[in-house]
Amino acid sequence: MTWKQKLKWRFVGIGGRIIMGLWGRSLRIKTIGEEAYRQLRQEKKPVIILIWHGRIFLVPYFFRFQNLMPLISPSQDGEIAARIMAGWGYKILRGSSSHSVVRAWKRMKAELQEGGGLIIVPDGPRGPDRQMKEGALKLARETGAFLVPVSFSAARGKYLASWDKFFIPYPLAKTVVIYGKPYQLPSNLDEERLEEERRRVEGMLREIDRLSDNYFRR
């Protein structure tokens, strides 16, 4: 990477944090169900936060300075996210379901074994939308980590015409972040039962999405 490229990406990170910080602070955020997650973090229990790709807009701002490790794709969009998040106390890990698998797996496993926390987008980086891949479950099976489904929605926002129906809250909007109940996989889980658990956790994530979307429709 040339010095010009390094300078460009440095400005991308700083500028992105300024914009995201102002945007995030303008939102009137209500958090629901985070107590169990906070307790696990205080006890240094390993956790994996799960959130669909279409709901990650708020992630860099909302989870800042919590010493979490996000798995970020090696795409250009991923580079932008990584530059923004690097200045907010995240342990950046680049990789995806199809890139740098072994390296990323070892780092994530080590982080969980030390009682850390990950952020994984289980339908990323290219979908299909809201169909969970098995990677997070296999990590949880090997480390005993708790799976924590999370979603957010807002009273006013826009869904993009993308594969993941990416949601962006409008500035100043009333916003809700909902945590699901932390879930620990049964011990001695074989491959057949792993598929059952994959469907179960996928259903939990879909339900959290439904709750967040319906919050402002009551």
VEXTORLUM-68396 format. One record per atom (N, C-alpha, C): residue in one letter; y, z, x. Coordinates in pm, 1 decimal. Atoms other than C-alpha are relative to their C-alpha. Layout:
BEGIN
ATOM_a_Y_Z_X
...
***
This chain:
BEGIN
ATOM_m_-119.9_0.0_85.0
ATOM_m_0.0_0.0_0.0
ATOM_m_124.6_0.0_88.3
ATOM_t_-121.8_10.7_-79.1
ATOM_t_336.8_-105.2_144.2
ATOM_t_98.0_111.0_-37.3
ATOM_w_-97.9_-105.5_29.0
ATOM_w_636.1_128.2_160.8
ATOM_w_75.5_-30.1_-129.2
ATOM_k_-67.0_35.9_125.1
ATOM_k_797.2_-67.9_-123.2
ATOM_k_-85.1_38.9_-120.9
ATOM_q_89.8_-38.1_109.2
ATOM_q_491.5_-14.2_-341.6
ATOM_q_-4.5_151.4_-16.6
ATOM_k_0.5_-146.4_6.5
ATOM_k_482.3_354.6_-252.6
ATOM_k_127.5_51.7_-66.4
ATOM_l_-127.5_-41.4_58.4
ATOM_l_851.1_386.2_-340.7
ATOM_l_2.6_-28.6_-149.9
ATOM_k_3.4_36.2_141.6
ATOM_k_798.3_203.7_-669.6
ATOM_k_-81.0_101.4_-79.9
ATOM_w_85.7_-92.1_74.5
ATOM_w_512.6_430.6_-774.3
ATOM_w_56.7_141.4_-0.5
ATOM_r_-65.3_-131.1_-0.6
ATOM_r_707.6_738.3_-669.3
ATOM_r_104.0_8.0_-112.1
ATOM_f_-99.5_3.4_108.0
ATOM_f_989.5_637.6_-904.5
ATOM_f_-66.9_-4.4_-137.0
ATOM_v_74.3_3.2_126.5
ATOM_v_734.2_561.2_-1176.4
ATOM_v_-41.5_140.9_-39.9
ATOM_g_42.5_-136.7_28.5
ATOM_g_599.1_914.7_-1148.0
ATOM_g_115.1_89.7_-41.6
ATOM_i_-115.8_-84.9_30.7
ATOM_i_938.6_1084.5_-1144.3
ATOM_i_62.8_-40.8_-133.1
ATOM_g_-59.9_48.0_124.2
ATOM_g_1083.8_865.4_-1418.8
ATOM_g_-87.7_27.9_-120.5
ATOM_g_92.6_-26.3_109.6
ATOM_g_772.4_900.2_-1631.2
ATOM_g_0.3_145.7_-41.6
ATOM_r_-3.7_-143.3_32.9
ATOM_r_781.1_1279.6_-1607.3
ATOM_r_129.0_37.4_-72.4
ATOM_i_-127.2_-28.6_68.0
ATOM_i_1148.0_1285.9_-1707.0
ATOM_i_-7.8_-44.4_-145.5
ATOM_i_8.3_52.6_136.8
ATOM_i_1085.0_1066.0_-2011.2
ATOM_i_-99.0_79.8_-83.8
ATOM_m_101.7_-74.3_74.4
ATOM_m_763.8_1243.1_-2113.6
ATOM_m_43.3_143.5_-24.8
ATOM_g_-46.8_-136.9_16.7
ATOM_g_922.5_1582.9_-2057.2
ATOM_g_102.2_11.8_-111.6
ATOM_l_-100.7_-1.1_106.5
ATOM_l_1221.4_1504.0_-2278.2
ATOM_l_-64.2_-28.1_-135.5
ATOM_w_69.5_34.6_124.1
ATOM_w_995.3_1345.7_-2540.1
ATOM_w_-79.4_119.5_-50.9
ATOM_g_83.1_-113.2_39.6
ATOM_g_754.7_1638.9_-2540.2
ATOM_g_80.9_119.0_-48.1
ATOM_r_-82.6_-114.2_40.0
ATOM_r_1028.1_1902.4_-2558.5
ATOM_r_69.7_-23.6_-133.7
ATOM_s_-64.8_28.9_128.3
ATOM_s_1180.0_1723.5_-2856.6
ATOM_s_-93.9_22.8_-118.8
ATOM_l_97.3_-15.2_108.3
ATOM_l_859.1_1760.7_-3058.5
ATOM_l_-9.0_145.6_-43.3
ATOM_r_18.0_-135.2_53.6
ATOM_r_816.0_2061.4_-3283.8
ATOM_r_-149.7_23.5_-15.9
ATOM_i_145.8_-5.1_-9.4
ATOM_i_460.2_2143.3_-3183.5
ATOM_i_-55.2_131.2_-54.9
ATOM_k_75.7_-114.6_50.8
ATOM_k_232.5_2377.5_-3377.1
ATOM_k_-142.8_-13.5_52.0
ATOM_t_134.5_1.0_-56.3
ATOM_t_-95.1_2470.2_-3208.1
ATOM_t_-92.7_84.8_-85.9
ATOM_i_96.6_-68.0_86.0
ATOM_i_-402.6_2569.5_-3410.2
ATOM_i_-134.4_10.2_71.4
ATOM_g_136.6_-19.2_-47.7
ATOM_g_-731.3_2718.7_-3291.7
ATOM_g_-18.5_7.9_149.8
ATOM_e_10.9_1.3_-145.3
ATOM_e_-653.8_2755.4_-2921.2
ATOM_e_-51.2_131.6_59.1
ATOM_e_31.3_-133.2_-53.3
ATOM_e_-751.5_3124.5_-2891.7
ATOM_e_-131.6_2.2_78.0
ATOM_a_130.8_-1.7_-67.0
ATOM_a_-1116.7_3065.6_-2802.1
ATOM_a_6.0_-74.9_133.0
ATOM_y_-17.6_75.5_-124.2
ATOM_y_-1021.2_2804.7_-2542.2
ATOM_y_73.5_83.8_104.2
ATOM_r_-75.8_-83.5_-93.2
ATOM_r_-764.9_3039.1_-2386.0
ATOM_r_-86.5_111.9_56.5
ATOM_q_87.9_-107.7_-44.7
ATOM_q_-1023.3_3316.1_-2368.7
ATOM_q_-97.9_-49.8_106.2
ATOM_l_91.5_57.9_-98.5
ATOM_l_-1269.5_3090.7_-2186.6
ATOM_l_70.5_-23.6_132.9
ATOM_r_-74.2_25.6_-123.0
ATOM_r_-1001.9_2994.5_-1935.3
ATOM_r_31.7_130.0_72.9
ATOM_q_-28.6_-129.2_-61.5
ATOM_q_-906.1_3357.1_-1875.6
ATOM_q_-123.9_57.3_67.8
ATOM_e_126.3_-49.4_-54.8
ATOM_e_-1271.9_3440.2_-1813.0
ATOM_e_-57.1_-93.1_106.4
ATOM_k_41.9_98.4_-100.7
ATOM_k_-1297.0_3141.3_-1574.3
ATOM_k_-135.4_-62.4_-34.0
ATOM_k_119.0_72.1_44.9
ATOM_k_-1570.4_2979.9_-1782.4
ATOM_k_29.7_-150.0_6.2
ATOM_p_-24.1_144.6_-8.7
ATOM_p_-1614.6_2603.7_-1729.8
ATOM_p_20.3_-62.2_-137.7
ATOM_v_-29.1_65.3_128.0
ATOM_v_-1465.2_2390.2_-2006.6
ATOM_v_24.4_-149.5_21.9
ATOM_i_-29.1_143.5_1.5
ATOM_i_-1448.0_2019.7_-2086.6
ATOM_i_76.9_-30.0_-127.8
ATOM_i_-81.0_39.9_114.9
ATOM_i_-1162.5_1918.2_-2315.4
ATOM_i_-32.3_-145.3_-33.0
ATOM_l_32.1_134.9_45.9
ATOM_l_-1258.2_1612.1_-2520.4
ATOM_l_107.4_-47.7_-96.7
ATOM_i_-99.9_56.8_90.5
ATOM_i_-998.9_1389.0_-2685.2
ATOM_i_-16.8_-151.4_0.2
ATOM_w_15.1_145.4_9.3
ATOM_w_-1023.1_1031.2_-2810.7
ATOM_w_114.1_-72.1_71.5
ATOM_h_-98.1_79.2_-74.1
ATOM_h_-840.0_759.3_-2617.8
ATOM_h_126.6_-24.9_-82.1
ATOM_g_-115.0_27.2_84.7
ATOM_g_-614.0_688.6_-2913.7
ATOM_g_94.4_117.1_-19.4
ATOM_r_-82.6_-119.7_19.1
ATOM_r_-476.6_1044.3_-2903.1
ATOM_r_48.4_61.7_131.2
ATOM_i_-30.8_-60.7_-129.9
ATOM_i_-398.0_1090.3_-2533.3
ATOM_i_149.0_-0.5_35.1
ATOM_f_-142.3_9.6_-34.7
ATOM_f_-21.8_1024.3_-2548.7
ATOM_f_59.0_134.3_40.2
ATOM_l_-60.7_-131.2_-22.6
ATOM_l_63.1_1394.4_-2557.4
ATOM_l_-67.4_79.0_112.4
ATOM_v_79.2_-76.7_-96.7
ATOM_v_-199.2_1503.3_-2301.7
ATOM_v_77.4_36.7_126.5
ATOM_p_-67.8_-37.0_-125.1
ATOM_p_11.7_1483.1_-1980.4
ATOM_p_100.6_113.4_-16.6
ATOM_y_-100.7_-104.3_22.9
ATOM_y_290.0_1697.2_-2127.7
ATOM_y_-63.2_129.3_-49.6
ATOM_f_49.6_-119.5_67.5
ATOM_f_88.2_1937.7_-2339.9
ATOM_f_-86.4_87.6_90.6
ATOM_f_92.1_-77.2_-83.6
ATOM_f_-172.1_2042.4_-2081.2
ATOM_f_51.6_21.1_142.5
ATOM_r_-54.9_-11.9_-135.2
ATOM_r_63.8_2054.2_-1781.7
ATOM_r_-11.5_143.5_51.7
ATOM_f_4.2_-127.9_-71.1
ATOM_f_34.9_2337.7_-1527.2
ATOM_f_-110.2_93.1_-51.9
ATOM_q_116.7_-79.6_38.1
ATOM_q_-304.4_2453.1_-1658.1
ATOM_q_-115.0_-17.3_99.0
ATOM_n_98.3_15.7_-107.1
ATOM_n_-488.8_2355.0_-1338.1
ATOM_n_-124.4_-74.6_-48.0
ATOM_l_109.9_78.6_54.4
ATOM_l_-701.4_2099.0_-1523.3
ATOM_l_-20.5_-127.7_81.1
ATOM_m_34.1_124.0_-69.3
ATOM_m_-877.3_1795.0_-1378.0
ATOM_m_-25.8_-110.0_-102.7
ATOM_p_23.4_112.6_90.5
ATOM_p_-834.4_1477.3_-1585.9
ATOM_p_-72.5_-113.4_72.0
ATOM_l_64.6_120.2_-52.3
ATOM_l_-1064.3_1180.7_-1531.7
ATOM_l_81.4_-119.5_-47.6
ATOM_i_-93.1_108.1_32.6
ATOM_i_-828.0_880.8_-1517.2
ATOM_i_-55.3_-132.0_51.9
ATOM_s_55.0_130.3_-37.1
ATOM_s_-933.2_515.5_-1510.5
ATOM_s_79.7_-61.0_115.2
ATOM_p_-68.9_62.1_-114.0
ATOM_p_-847.9_302.5_-1203.0
ATOM_p_86.8_-119.0_-38.6
ATOM_s_-84.6_109.4_46.7
ATOM_s_-645.0_58.1_-1414.7
ATOM_s_146.6_27.4_34.0
ATOM_q_-143.1_-21.0_-23.8
ATOM_q_-268.2_8.0_-1382.3
ATOM_q_56.3_104.9_-94.6
ATOM_d_-41.8_-104.9_93.6
ATOM_d_-215.3_216.9_-1696.8
ATOM_d_-43.3_136.7_51.4
ATOM_g_48.7_-124.7_-57.5
ATOM_g_-428.0_482.3_-1530.2
ATOM_g_83.9_44.8_117.8
ATOM_e_-85.8_-32.5_-114.5
ATOM_e_-211.8_463.2_-1218.4
ATOM_e_130.4_63.5_-46.7
ATOM_i_-123.2_-57.4_55.2
ATOM_i_99.0_530.7_-1427.3
ATOM_i_-24.6_143.2_-45.3
ATOM_a_33.1_-134.8_47.6
ATOM_a_-68.8_829.0_-1594.5
ATOM_a_-22.1_95.3_116.3
ATOM_a_28.7_-84.9_-115.2
ATOM_a_-190.2_962.3_-1259.8
ATOM_a_127.9_41.7_71.5
ATOM_r_-126.2_-31.5_-67.6
ATOM_r_157.9_942.9_-1105.4
ATOM_r_81.4_101.6_-79.2
ATOM_i_-72.4_-95.8_83.6
ATOM_i_311.3_1126.2_-1399.8
ATOM_i_-64.4_137.4_8.1
ATOM_m_71.1_-127.4_8.6
ATOM_m_43.5_1395.1_-1413.4
ATOM_m_-7.4_72.6_133.5
ATOM_a_10.3_-62.5_-132.1
ATOM_a_33.0_1455.8_-1037.7
ATOM_a_109.8_102.4_23.8
ATOM_g_-110.4_-94.1_-16.9
ATOM_g_368.3_1633.3_-1057.0
ATOM_g_-0.6_113.9_-99.0
ATOM_w_9.5_-105.1_101.3
ATOM_w_256.3_1858.2_-1341.1
ATOM_w_-121.2_90.6_21.7
ATOM_g_103.2_-97.4_-32.5
ATOM_g_-13.9_2054.1_-1164.8
ATOM_g_-142.1_-39.6_-32.8
ATOM_y_136.2_45.5_27.9
ATOM_y_-317.2_1840.9_-1248.9
ATOM_y_-74.3_-31.6_129.7
ATOM_k_86.3_43.0_-109.8
ATOM_k_-608.3_1782.1_-1012.5
ATOM_k_-49.3_-140.5_-33.8
ATOM_i_25.4_137.0_42.3
ATOM_i_-613.8_1404.5_-1039.8
ATOM_i_-133.2_-51.0_54.0
ATOM_l_126.3_61.9_-38.3
ATOM_l_-953.4_1232.2_-1037.2
ATOM_l_-1.8_-141.0_-57.3
ATOM_r_3.8_138.9_44.9
ATOM_r_-968.1_852.5_-1051.4
ATOM_r_-144.3_-46.1_-10.1
ATOM_g_134.2_51.8_23.3
ATOM_g_-1275.1_680.8_-1190.0
ATOM_g_-16.5_-31.0_-146.3
ATOM_s_27.4_30.3_139.8
ATOM_s_-1433.4_564.6_-1513.9
ATOM_s_-149.5_-10.1_-17.7
ATOM_s_142.5_14.0_25.1
ATOM_s_-1768.9_497.2_-1674.7
ATOM_s_-60.9_-111.5_84.7
ATOM_s_52.3_112.9_-76.3
ATOM_s_-1799.8_188.6_-1453.3
ATOM_s_53.1_-7.7_143.1
ATOM_h_-55.6_1.3_-134.9
ATOM_h_-1610.7_275.4_-1131.4
ATOM_h_-15.8_137.8_65.8
ATOM_s_3.5_-122.6_-80.8
ATOM_s_-1665.3_531.9_-855.5
ATOM_s_-79.2_110.9_-68.5
ATOM_v_73.5_-94.3_83.6
ATOM_v_-1929.7_701.0_-1067.5
ATOM_v_-51.2_119.2_79.9
ATOM_v_62.9_-107.8_-77.0
ATOM_v_-2108.5_901.6_-799.0
ATOM_v_104.5_97.2_53.1
ATOM_r_-105.3_-86.6_-55.6
ATOM_r_-1791.3_1032.0_-632.4
ATOM_r_63.4_85.1_-108.7
ATOM_a_-64.2_-73.3_109.0
ATOM_a_-1629.7_1126.7_-961.2
ATOM_a_-93.1_106.0_-56.8
ATOM_w_97.7_-94.5_56.0
ATOM_w_-1948.1_1292.3_-1088.8
ATOM_w_-11.0_124.9_86.5
ATOM_k_13.7_-114.5_-90.5
ATOM_k_-1981.2_1514.6_-781.9
ATOM_k_122.1_90.9_-7.6
ATOM_r_-122.0_-81.5_6.6
ATOM_r_-1618.4_1628.1_-800.6
ATOM_r_10.2_75.2_-132.2
ATOM_m_-6.0_-65.9_130.4
ATOM_m_-1636.3_1702.0_-1172.5
ATOM_m_-101.8_112.9_-8.9
ATOM_k_104.2_-102.7_3.2
ATOM_k_-1961.1_1893.2_-1136.6
ATOM_k_40.6_121.1_83.4
ATOM_a_-44.0_-109.9_-85.9
ATOM_a_-1821.3_2099.0_-848.7
ATOM_a_112.4_79.4_-65.6
ATOM_e_-111.5_-67.2_67.4
ATOM_e_-1505.2_2176.3_-1046.1
ATOM_e_-50.8_92.4_-110.5
ATOM_l_55.0_-81.6_108.4
ATOM_l_-1706.0_2303.9_-1342.6
ATOM_l_-80.1_117.9_54.3
ATOM_q_79.9_-108.2_-57.8
ATOM_q_-1940.8_2507.8_-1124.8
ATOM_q_87.7_111.5_56.2
ATOM_e_-95.4_-100.8_-47.6
ATOM_e_-1632.6_2687.9_-992.5
ATOM_e_81.2_60.7_-114.0
ATOM_g_-69.2_-56.6_115.3
ATOM_g_-1520.6_2773.8_-1346.5
ATOM_g_126.3_-73.0_-39.4
ATOM_g_-119.7_78.1_30.0
ATOM_g_-1263.2_2497.3_-1375.6
ATOM_g_-6.6_-69.3_-134.6
ATOM_g_-8.1_72.0_126.4
ATOM_g_-1161.0_2270.6_-1660.0
ATOM_g_25.4_-147.7_21.2
ATOM_l_-17.2_144.4_-5.0
ATOM_l_-1183.0_1895.5_-1713.5
ATOM_l_63.4_-50.3_-129.2
ATOM_i_-41.3_74.7_118.4
ATOM_i_-1016.3_1653.9_-1952.9
ATOM_i_-71.5_-133.8_5.6
ATOM_i_76.3_124.1_4.1
ATOM_i_-1246.2_1368.0_-2051.8
ATOM_i_27.1_-71.9_-131.7
ATOM_v_-19.2_86.0_117.4
ATOM_v_-1180.4_1080.2_-2290.4
ATOM_v_-133.7_-69.6_-25.2
ATOM_p_139.3_44.3_9.9
ATOM_p_-1533.4_1013.9_-2421.2
ATOM_p_-20.7_-140.0_-56.1
ATOM_d_13.2_139.7_41.9
ATOM_d_-1460.4_669.5_-2568.6
ATOM_d_78.9_-93.4_91.9
ATOM_g_-77.0_81.7_-92.6
ATOM_g_-1255.7_546.6_-2272.6
ATOM_g_-87.0_-58.1_110.0
ATOM_p_-137.6_50.9_13.2
ATOM_p_-1149.6_345.0_-2095.5
ATOM_p_14.9_-120.5_-93.0
ATOM_r_-12.0_122.3_79.9
ATOM_r_-1237.0_46.8_-2316.9
ATOM_r_-73.9_7.2_-133.3
ATOM_g_64.2_-13.1_130.2
ATOM_g_-1418.8_184.9_-2621.5
ATOM_g_-149.7_-23.2_3.1
ATOM_p_-60.7_16.6_132.7
ATOM_p_-1567.9_125.0_-2867.6
ATOM_p_73.5_126.1_-48.3
ATOM_d_-84.8_-107.3_50.0
ATOM_d_-1316.2_336.1_-3055.4
ATOM_d_-81.4_110.1_-66.0
ATOM_r_59.8_-120.0_58.6
ATOM_r_-1433.1_690.7_-3135.5
ATOM_r_-152.3_-2.5_-1.8
ATOM_q_144.0_-6.1_-21.7
ATOM_q_-1787.5_631.4_-3013.9
ATOM_q_-23.2_67.9_134.7
ATOM_m_9.2_-85.9_-117.7
ATOM_m_-1880.6_900.6_-2765.8
ATOM_m_-107.5_-46.8_97.3
ATOM_k_96.6_25.8_-105.8
ATOM_k_-2046.3_818.7_-2436.2
ATOM_k_-62.9_132.5_43.6
ATOM_e_78.7_-119.4_-30.3
ATOM_e_-2297.4_1063.6_-2288.5
ATOM_e_47.1_76.7_122.4
ATOM_g_-35.1_-61.6_-127.4
ATOM_g_-2123.0_1146.9_-1960.4
ATOM_g_40.7_145.6_-9.7
ATOM_a_-47.7_-138.2_13.6
ATOM_a_-1945.9_1462.4_-2077.2
ATOM_a_-113.1_93.9_-38.6
ATOM_l_111.8_-85.2_40.9
ATOM_l_-2263.3_1593.6_-2239.8
ATOM_l_-94.9_26.5_116.0
ATOM_k_87.5_-20.5_-115.8
ATOM_k_-2468.7_1539.9_-1925.2
ATOM_k_62.6_97.7_99.1
ATOM_l_-68.7_-98.1_-84.6
ATOM_l_-2205.6_1727.7_-1724.9
ATOM_l_-13.9_140.1_-57.5
ATOM_a_11.3_-130.7_65.3
ATOM_a_-2212.6_2010.4_-1978.6
ATOM_a_-141.7_53.5_10.2
ATOM_r_139.7_-42.5_-10.5
ATOM_r_-2592.1_2018.2_-1969.2
ATOM_r_-30.6_53.9_139.2
ATOM_e_30.4_-40.0_-137.4
ATOM_e_-2599.0_2049.1_-1590.1
ATOM_e_77.9_123.4_45.2
ATOM_t_-87.5_-107.8_-47.6
ATOM_t_-2319.8_2307.0_-1559.9
ATOM_t_16.7_115.3_-98.4
ATOM_g_-20.7_-103.7_101.6
ATOM_g_-2328.8_2507.9_-1883.9
ATOM_g_142.1_4.8_-52.6
ATOM_a_-139.9_2.0_43.6
ATOM_a_-1969.4_2404.8_-1956.9
ATOM_a_11.2_-3.9_-152.1
ATOM_f_-30.1_3.9_142.7
ATOM_f_-1819.6_2453.5_-2301.9
ATOM_f_77.9_-128.1_-31.5
ATOM_l_-69.8_119.1_46.7
ATOM_l_-1712.2_2137.6_-2485.1
ATOM_l_104.6_41.0_-103.0
ATOM_v_-109.8_-39.0_89.1
ATOM_v_-1373.4_2174.6_-2657.1
ATOM_v_66.0_-126.1_-56.4
ATOM_p_-65.7_116.5_59.8
ATOM_p_-1271.9_1895.3_-2898.8
ATOM_p_144.8_30.4_-35.5
ATOM_v_-143.5_-16.9_26.4
ATOM_v_-895.3_1848.0_-2932.9
ATOM_v_54.6_-129.4_-60.6
ATOM_s_-71.9_116.2_51.0
ATOM_s_-674.4_1615.8_-3135.6
ATOM_s_142.7_40.8_-34.7
ATOM_f_-136.0_-28.6_44.0
ATOM_f_-309.6_1586.4_-3231.1
ATOM_f_46.6_-108.7_-95.2
ATOM_s_-63.4_96.0_89.4
ATOM_s_-103.6_1416.9_-3496.6
ATOM_s_143.5_45.9_-23.5
ATOM_a_-140.7_-32.2_25.2
ATOM_a_255.6_1414.3_-3616.9
ATOM_a_39.7_-48.3_-138.5
ATOM_a_-49.2_39.2_132.2
ATOM_a_448.9_1389.6_-3939.5
ATOM_a_57.6_-140.7_2.2
ATOM_r_-55.9_134.0_-13.7
ATOM_r_615.6_1074.5_-3809.0
ATOM_r_-44.7_-58.8_133.3
ATOM_g_45.6_64.0_-121.8
ATOM_g_474.9_830.7_-3558.2
ATOM_g_-45.2_-142.3_-27.2
ATOM_k_41.3_139.9_11.8
ATOM_k_334.3_485.3_-3494.2
ATOM_k_-138.8_-20.0_59.3
ATOM_y_130.1_42.4_-51.1
ATOM_y_-18.8_349.8_-3456.5
ATOM_y_15.0_-140.3_57.7
ATOM_l_-7.8_131.6_-61.7
ATOM_l_-34.4_60.2_-3212.4
ATOM_l_-117.4_-86.9_-44.2
ATOM_a_106.5_94.1_36.3
ATOM_a_-239.8_-251.1_-3285.5
ATOM_a_-89.7_-23.6_120.7
ATOM_s_87.8_5.4_-116.8
ATOM_s_-480.0_-173.8_-3000.5
ATOM_s_-141.6_39.1_-41.2
ATOM_w_139.9_-27.9_34.0
ATOM_w_-856.7_-124.3_-2985.6
ATOM_w_-20.4_144.4_-42.8
ATOM_d_16.0_-142.9_27.4
ATOM_d_-810.8_255.0_-3002.7
ATOM_d_97.4_53.2_-104.7
ATOM_k_-101.8_-42.3_98.4
ATOM_k_-532.4_260.2_-3266.0
ATOM_k_88.2_110.8_59.7
ATOM_f_-75.0_-98.3_-77.5
ATOM_f_-317.7_443.3_-3009.3
ATOM_f_117.8_54.3_-80.8
ATOM_f_-102.6_-65.0_81.5
ATOM_f_-87.6_696.0_-3176.7
ATOM_f_110.5_57.5_87.3
ATOM_i_-117.3_-51.7_-70.8
ATOM_i_265.6_774.3_-3054.6
ATOM_i_88.4_74.2_-99.8
ATOM_p_-89.9_-72.9_90.9
ATOM_p_466.7_1050.9_-3225.8
ATOM_p_144.4_-38.9_27.1
ATOM_y_-142.0_26.2_-19.8
ATOM_y_832.2_977.2_-3283.1
ATOM_y_67.3_124.4_57.5
ATOM_p_-74.9_-116.2_-49.4
ATOM_p_1076.7_1201.5_-3092.5
ATOM_p_49.5_85.9_-116.1
ATOM_l_-46.0_-100.4_96.9
ATOM_l_1174.3_1518.1_-3283.9
ATOM_l_-98.8_24.1_-114.5
ATOM_a_94.4_-12.4_111.5
ATOM_a_867.6_1486.5_-3508.7
ATOM_a_-71.5_134.7_1.7
ATOM_k_90.6_-113.7_11.7
ATOM_k_673.5_1784.7_-3637.1
ATOM_k_-137.9_-46.3_45.3
ATOM_t_124.9_41.2_-63.7
ATOM_t_350.4_1775.1_-3439.0
ATOM_t_-100.3_114.3_-4.6
ATOM_v_104.5_-101.2_0.3
ATOM_v_19.0_1957.6_-3460.1
ATOM_v_-105.2_-35.5_104.7
ATOM_v_112.0_12.7_-93.2
ATOM_v_-241.8_2010.3_-3188.8
ATOM_v_-109.0_94.2_-49.2
ATOM_i_109.5_-79.8_54.6
ATOM_i_-579.4_2129.8_-3318.1
ATOM_i_-116.5_2.5_98.5
ATOM_y_118.6_-19.9_-82.6
ATOM_y_-860.2_2273.9_-3106.2
ATOM_y_-119.5_26.6_-90.8
ATOM_g_123.4_-35.0_67.4
ATOM_g_-1215.6_2273.3_-3232.7
ATOM_g_-63.9_120.4_67.1
ATOM_k_71.8_-113.5_-56.5
ATOM_k_-1453.2_2561.3_-3171.4
ATOM_k_-75.7_-44.4_124.6
ATOM_p_75.4_35.9_-120.0
ATOM_p_-1590.6_2553.1_-2814.2
ATOM_p_-149.9_-3.1_-28.6
ATOM_y_142.1_20.6_28.7
ATOM_y_-1948.4_2429.4_-2816.5
ATOM_y_-77.0_-10.9_130.9
ATOM_q_85.3_2.9_-118.6
ATOM_q_-2216.6_2494.9_-2555.8
ATOM_q_-134.3_-59.9_-38.0
ATOM_l_125.6_67.0_30.8
ATOM_l_-2520.1_2270.1_-2548.8
ATOM_l_-118.2_95.6_14.5
ATOM_p_121.2_-80.5_-16.5
ATOM_p_-2864.9_2425.4_-2596.8
ATOM_p_-57.1_-19.9_140.1
ATOM_s_61.5_10.6_-132.6
ATOM_s_-3048.2_2497.5_-2272.3
ATOM_s_-124.4_-88.4_-6.8
ATOM_n_121.0_82.9_-11.2
ATOM_n_-3335.8_2274.9_-2152.3
ATOM_n_3.5_-119.4_-95.4
ATOM_l_-19.7_112.0_91.8
ATOM_l_-3200.7_1974.4_-2340.8
ATOM_l_-62.5_-126.9_58.0
ATOM_d_60.8_124.1_-47.6
ATOM_d_-3422.5_1665.5_-2306.6
ATOM_d_81.0_-119.8_-49.4
ATOM_e_-78.0_119.9_31.1
ATOM_e_-3304.0_1304.6_-2344.7
ATOM_e_5.0_-29.0_-149.4
ATOM_e_2.4_25.7_144.1
ATOM_e_-3411.4_1274.6_-2708.6
ATOM_e_97.5_91.2_-73.2
ATOM_r_-91.6_-94.7_64.0
ATOM_r_-3223.4_1587.6_-2809.0
ATOM_r_143.6_-21.7_46.4
ATOM_l_-135.5_29.4_-47.8
ATOM_l_-2928.0_1479.1_-2595.2
ATOM_l_69.2_-98.2_-94.2
ATOM_e_-58.5_95.1_94.4
ATOM_e_-2874.2_1187.0_-2833.8
ATOM_e_38.8_69.7_-129.8
ATOM_e_-35.5_-77.2_119.0
ATOM_e_-2880.0_1429.1_-3126.7
ATOM_e_130.0_77.0_23.3
ATOM_e_-120.9_-75.7_-32.1
ATOM_e_-2617.1_1641.6_-2953.0
ATOM_e_120.8_-92.9_15.5
ATOM_r_-110.2_96.1_-11.4
ATOM_r_-2410.5_1332.5_-2873.7
ATOM_r_57.9_-30.8_-137.8
ATOM_r_-46.6_28.0_135.7
ATOM_r_-2393.4_1251.1_-3243.9
ATOM_r_69.3_121.9_-60.6
ATOM_r_-60.8_-122.2_52.5
ATOM_r_-2315.3_1613.9_-3325.9
ATOM_r_143.0_17.7_53.7
ATOM_v_-132.1_-19.7_-60.7
ATOM_v_-2023.7_1637.9_-3079.3
ATOM_v_95.6_-111.5_-42.3
ATOM_e_-82.7_109.7_51.2
ATOM_e_-1895.5_1295.0_-3184.2
ATOM_e_51.5_32.9_-139.8
ATOM_g_-41.6_-40.8_134.0
ATOM_g_-1890.1_1424.9_-3540.0
ATOM_g_105.0_109.7_2.9
ATOM_m_-99.5_-106.1_-13.5
ATOM_m_-1698.3_1734.7_-3427.9
ATOM_m_137.0_-58.7_34.6
ATOM_l_-126.1_63.0_-39.4
ATOM_l_-1433.8_1516.4_-3262.4
ATOM_l_62.7_-77.8_-115.6
ATOM_r_-50.9_74.6_115.6
ATOM_r_-1403.4_1293.6_-3566.9
ATOM_r_59.1_95.2_-104.4
ATOM_e_-48.9_-97.0_97.5
ATOM_e_-1359.7_1601.1_-3786.4
ATOM_e_134.3_58.7_43.5
ATOM_i_-127.8_-50.6_-50.1
ATOM_i_-1082.3_1739.2_-3563.5
ATOM_i_109.7_-104.4_-20.4
ATOM_d_-95.4_107.6_27.1
ATOM_d_-911.1_1400.1_-3588.5
ATOM_d_41.8_-0.8_-146.7
ATOM_r_-28.6_1.7_143.7
ATOM_r_-939.5_1411.7_-3966.9
ATOM_r_91.7_115.8_-37.9
ATOM_l_-82.3_-117.1_30.3
ATOM_l_-793.4_1762.5_-3980.6
ATOM_l_143.7_-18.7_48.3
ATOM_s_-135.7_18.9_-53.3
ATOM_s_-498.8_1670.3_-3759.7
ATOM_s_76.2_-105.3_-80.7
ATOM_d_-66.5_104.6_78.1
ATOM_d_-423.8_1353.9_-3957.4
ATOM_d_39.1_48.6_-139.2
ATOM_n_-27.0_-48.7_135.9
ATOM_n_-439.5_1538.8_-4289.2
ATOM_n_97.4_117.3_-3.6
ATOM_y_-81.1_-121.5_-3.8
ATOM_y_-227.4_1833.1_-4173.1
ATOM_y_134.6_-19.6_-68.8
ATOM_f_-133.4_23.3_57.4
ATOM_f_102.8_1676.4_-4278.5
ATOM_f_-6.1_-72.8_-134.0
ATOM_r_14.9_65.3_130.1
ATOM_r_-38.7_1519.0_-4594.7
ATOM_r_-23.7_100.3_-111.7
ATOM_r_29.6_-102.7_100.3
ATOM_r_-94.0_1849.3_-4771.6
ATOM_r_117.2_17.9_-95.9
***
